[in-house]
Amino acid sequence: MKLNRKGFTLMEMLIVIAIVAVLISVAVPVLSSQLERSREAVDLANVRSAYAKVSTEALLGNTGVPVTVNLKQKQAGWQLANPVNIGGIVHSKSNGNTDNWKGDAEPGGSCEVSYDKTHGVVLTWSGTAAPDNPSYPFDTKHTEFFGEVLYKIDYWASADRRKNPNFEFDSRCPDSSYIRQIEAVLKSMDNSLLQQKDCTWAFLGDGRELKEAKRYLFWTSLDTNKVGAGKQIPVLIQTSDGNYYVSETTTGERTKKGGTHDGETYIAVSDHLNYNQYKAVLKAGKKYFTLEEAYKAYVDALADHKYDAVRAPQTPAP
């Protein structure tokens, strides 16, 4: 029996390749467009969720906690809809900036959802227009709080420091000479994280030589004296090696010893901690590599409803 071994001719192969190329050229833009629309749909859903969160907080009297949504879209502007409606804020491509809509969405950008007492919820997009206010209430160039602040006070040149396995300098400690020295050094920084109104901070850890990895800066935007002792609060932590964490501590009551405020109590940013407990606090949190990233994560953490009670004392009475 004669076998038929005839295959495709070169011309037939070229025709098939040409047809496949045409199909791909048609399918890829359609698929890309659909993917972009899906990404935009996710972005809009996330921003609407943030809108609802900020609106709810505002109704509860807390108007100072913005929520930032990182965008997934790959194209500037909006392909999905025009106009875009987010919680009743309607915006068309031709509108430009309004009281409630600042800037424009762009690839790799974000949307900060905040509350303004005059205009209500404001959406500030990274993009063509810069926001009216900076994203951070402090100057982000100030990040070195160990070498430029802590290590410049008298304590760091003392013999006591070299023998101390667990020093604690809490900003709420009344009439502390070391706190006054730290605050004096901070004045040269001008609007650093540690100079924010009502914030509480503490330098903690091992003062002995070659123990740099066991030193920490704890910071919270809350006035711990108003929060009270035994309360869980979110904290932003900087380690002496320059890494950042956002975690949680429990406030602790302290008693001032010596000086004109001897016997006076104050509320520290955390209970007394040993090295293993410091490690546990870091492990329970999340690590970040920049102050900006950590601060955004801290703001998100503070907005959690489990902190409603500790945020309440910070809200001014109407």
N, C-alpha and C positions, 0 to 999 in steps of 0.2 A: 504494500500500500504506500502511495506517495504522500509524504507529509508536507503540509503547507507551512513553510517557515517565513513567510513574508511578514515584515513588521511595518512600522510607520515610516513613511518617507520623510526626508528632511523638510519638505514643504509642509507636510501635515503637522510636523512637530512645531514649526514656526507659527503656523496658524493657531495651534492650541496655546502656545506661549503668549501670543498676541491677545487671544481671547481672555486668558487668565489675567494678563496685565491690565486690560480694560476693566475687568471685574474688580480687581484690587483698587484701581484708581478711583472707581466709583464707591467702593465699599469703605475704604479707609477714611475719607472725609466724613461719611455718614456715621461711621462708628466713633470717630474722634468727637464729632458734634454731640452724639448721644452720651459719650463718656463725660464731656464737659458739662452737659446739662445735668447729668447725675451728680457731678461734683458740686455744681451750683445749688442743686436741690438740697444736698447735705448741708452746705454752708448756710442757706436760708433757714433750714430747720434748726440748726445750732444757734443762729443769731436770734431767731424767734424765741427759742428756749431761754437764751440769756436775757432777752427783753422781758419775758415773763418773770424771770428771777429778780431782775432789778426792780421791776414794777411792784412785785410783791414786797420786797425789802423796803421800798419807799413808803408803801402803805403802812408798814410796821414802824415807820419813823426812822429807818436807817437809810440815809441817802448818800452815804460816802463810800460805798463799796462798788466800784465798777467791775464788770466782767469782760474779759478779753477772749474773743473767739479767733483762733487761727484758721485762716481760709485754706481750702483744698483746691480751689479752682486754678486753672492754668492760663486763663485768658483774662485780660483786664475788662472791667465793666460786667454787664450781664447779658448773656445770650438767651437765658431761659424766659425772661419776662421783661416787659417794659410797658407801664411802670412797674416797679417793685413795691410790694406792700408788706411792711413788717409791723405788726401790732397797730395798724392804723396810720403809721408813717408811710405816706405814699410818695415815691420819688421817681421821676422820669430822667432819662439820660440828659435831657436839655435843661434840667432845673438848676444844676450847679449846687453850691452850698446853700443850705437853709438852716433854720434854728435847730432842727432835729436831725439833720443829715450833713455830715462834714466829710469831704474827700470822696474817694471812689475806691471800689474793690480792685485789687490787682493780684497777680500771681505771687504767692509767698507772703501775702499781706495778712492783715488782721482787721477785726472790727471790735472796737472798745465800746461797750454798752454802759452808759453812765446815766446819772440822774441829775438834772438841773432844776432848781426850785422854781425858776421862771418858766422854762419851756418844757419841763417833763423829761422823758427819756430822750437821750441824744445818742445817735450812732456815729462814731468817728472811725472812718475807714482809712487804712493806710493806702496811699495812692497819690492822686494828682494834687490834692490840697492838704496842706499840713494842718493838724488839729489846732484849734485856738489855744489849747492849754497843753503843756508837756504831758507825756504819758506817765511820768513819775513825779511825785511831789518833791523829790530830793534830787540833788545833783549826782548823776550816776558816775561821774568821773572819780568820786571819792569811794574807793573800795579797800584801801589798805589801812585797816583799823588795828593791826598789831604793831608792825614796825613803825608806822607813822603816828600812832596814838599811845597804845598801852606801854610799849617799851620806852617811851620818853618820860614816864613819870618817875618820881624818886624811888618808889618801891622797887623798880627793876634794877636799881644799882645797889640795893641793900642786901645784907647777908641773910635776912629773914626770907627773902624771896627764894634764894638758892636752897633753902632747907624745907620749903613749903610744898608738900605734894598735892595740895588742893586749895588754891587761893580763890576768893570770891569777891568781886567788886560789883555790887548791884546799884544801879542808878537811883533807886528809891531809898537807899540808906541815908538817913538824915545826918547832915553835918560831917560827912566823911571827907577827910582831907584828900584821899586818893581820888574820890569822885570829883572833887573840885579841880584837882590837877588834870584829870582826863577831860573835863569840860573846858578847861582853859586851852588845852591842846586842840580840842575840836573846833574852837572858834576860828582857827586858821583855815579850816576846811570850808566853812560857809555853806550851810544848808546840806549837810551830809545826812545819811540815813539815821544816824544817832542823834541828830538835832531836830527831829520832827516833833511837833507838838504832841504832848501826852504820851509819847512812846516810852517804853521801859526797856533797858538793855542791861546786860551783865557780862563782864569778862570772867571766865571761870577756867579752872584746870590746874595743871601741874606746873609750878614755877621753877622746878629744878633744872639744872643744866641738861641739855640734850633731850629735853622732854617736849620740844615744840609741837610734836604731833598730838599732844594731849592737852591742848589749849583751845578754848572755844569762845565765841561771842554769840550770845543769845539775844535776839531782838524781837519785840512785839510792838505793834502800834497801840496796844492797850495800856491804860494807866492801871497798873496792877493794884495800887492802893484802893482804887474804886472797884476793881473786880472782886477782891477779897481772897482769903487763903483757901487752899484746897480745891481750886477751880482749874479745870482743864482749859488750856489756851493754845492756839497755834503759835509757833515760833519760827522765825527765820534764823538759821544758824550759819555762821561763817567759821570754818576751822582755820587754824594758823597756817595751813598749807594752801589756803586760797580757794578751797571748795565750799559749796553752799548746800544747805539742806533745809527742807521745810518739814517740820515735825510737830510734836505736841509735848507740852510739859504740864506739870501741876504746880500752881503757885504755892509758895510757902511763906509762913509768917516768921519774921526774924525780930530780934530784940537788939537795939543798938547798945553797944557797950562802951562806956567812957564818953567824955566830952559833955557838952551842954545838953545833949539829947540822950544821956545815959538812961536806959530802961524804956525808951520809946520804941514802939513796935512799928514795923513796916512790912509790906508784902513784896517778896522777891519774885523774880520771874520763874523760879523753879524751887522745888525742895532741894535740900542738900543732896548732892550726887557724888558717887564714887566713879572711878574710871569705867568699870563695867556698866554702870548705869548710863554714863555718857554714851558709851557704845550702843547701848540698847535704844536710846533716844534717836541716835543717827540711823540705826538700822530700821526703826519704825517709820522713818520719814523717807523722803525721796531726794536724791542727789541732783544738784544743778552745777553748772560750770561758770555761770555769770550771775551777777547781782540782779540784773534785769529779769532773767528767767526765774530766779528764786522769788523775787518780789511779786511777780505776776502769780506764781503758784501760791504764795502766802495770801494774796488778796482773794484768790479762789477758795482757799481753805477757810479763811475767816468768814466767807459768805455762807458756809455750811450752817444749816439750821441748828445743829447741835451747839453752836456758839451764840445762839440768840441771847441767852441770858447774860453772857459776859460782854456782849456788844452793847447791851441796853444801857449800862451805866455811862457809856461814852457818848451817848446821844444827848445833845443839849436839849433842855426843856423848851417847848415852843413858847 
